[in-house]
Amino acid sequence: MILLDESKDSNLSSEDSEIQKEQLPIFNVRNEPVMIEAINVITLLGKSNKAILRAKGNSIPNAVAIANIITEKMLKGNSKIQNIVLDTDMPAGIGKMLSTIEIVLLKN
């Protein structure tokens, strides 16, 4: 697992951060139009100041595009990417590795 962490809160233990992730709204990215998905994520950020984007396989570029649209266009200066986690799973029975990404967006 590769962990890219840009957060300033290094005093939290990994158990505390896992508990906090459970309470955050999670948006599973699919192969839908990117702007529609970005608006749905903006709605989540309106209710909570943090949101998690999760994507697998071919949906990973869409998740990255959604995060960039939100942080660079829609909420420029008012949002940032707090954390990015890249991982690879091997689902049983498929025999292939499946990449996953988790992007934590933070609204100021």
N, C-alpha and C positions, 0 to 999 in steps of 0.2 A: 504494500500500500504506500502511495506517495502522498505526503501531506504538505500542502503549501499554506502556511499560516501567516496572515498579515495582521492578525488581531493584536491589540495592545494589552489585553487582559490575560497575561501569562500566569497570574496567580491562581487561576481556577484549575482545579484538578480535572482529570479526564472524565471521572465519574460525574462531576458537577456539570461539565459541558454536555455530556450525553443526556442528562436529565433535562437540561435546558432545550436541547434539540427536540426532545419528545414533545415539548409544549409549543413549539413554534409551528406556524402554518407551513405545510409541505405542499409544494406544487410539483406534480409529476409531469414532465415535459413529454409531449407526444409529437408526431410528425404532422402538426397542424400549422396553419399560417402563423408566422412568427409575431406579427403585430397584434393579432387577436390574443395570442398567448401572453404577450407583454402587457396588454391591457388587463388581463385576468390577474397577473402578478401584481400590477399596480393596485388593483382592488384589494388584494391580500395585504399589501404594504400600507394601505389606508386604514386597515383594522388593527394591524400590529406593526411595530417598527422594524421587525425582522421577518424574513421569509426564506425558506429553503427551496431551491430548485434542484430537482433530481431528474437524471436522465440516464438511459442505458443505450448502448449500441449506436445505431444510426441517428438517434435523437440528441446525441451529445452536441453536435454543431448548433442545433436549434437552441439548446440551453445556454450556450456561450453567447449566441446572437441576442437572445432575450436579455441576458445580464448586461451586455454592452448597450443595447437600446435603452434600457432603463437607466443605467448609470451615466451614459454619455449623451443621451438625447432627452428623454422624458423628464428625468429628475436630476439633471446635471447640477452638481454642486450640493444637492440635497440627499444624495445616496452614495453608497460605496459597496464594494465587494469586501466582505469581512473575512471570508474563509473559502478555500477551494479544496475539496478532497477528491482525489482520483483513485479508483480501485478497479480490480478485475475479479469477476466471479466466474466460477465454472459450474453452471447449472447441471444437475444430475440428468443423465440420459441424452444430453445434446452433444457432449464431447468437444465443444468449442468454448473458448474463453470469451466472456462478455464484459466489456469495459463499462464502468459506471462513473458518473460525476455527481458531486453534490456542491452546489454554490450557495453560500449564505449571503443574502443581500441585507444591507442595513440602511434604513432611512433615518436621516438626521432630524 
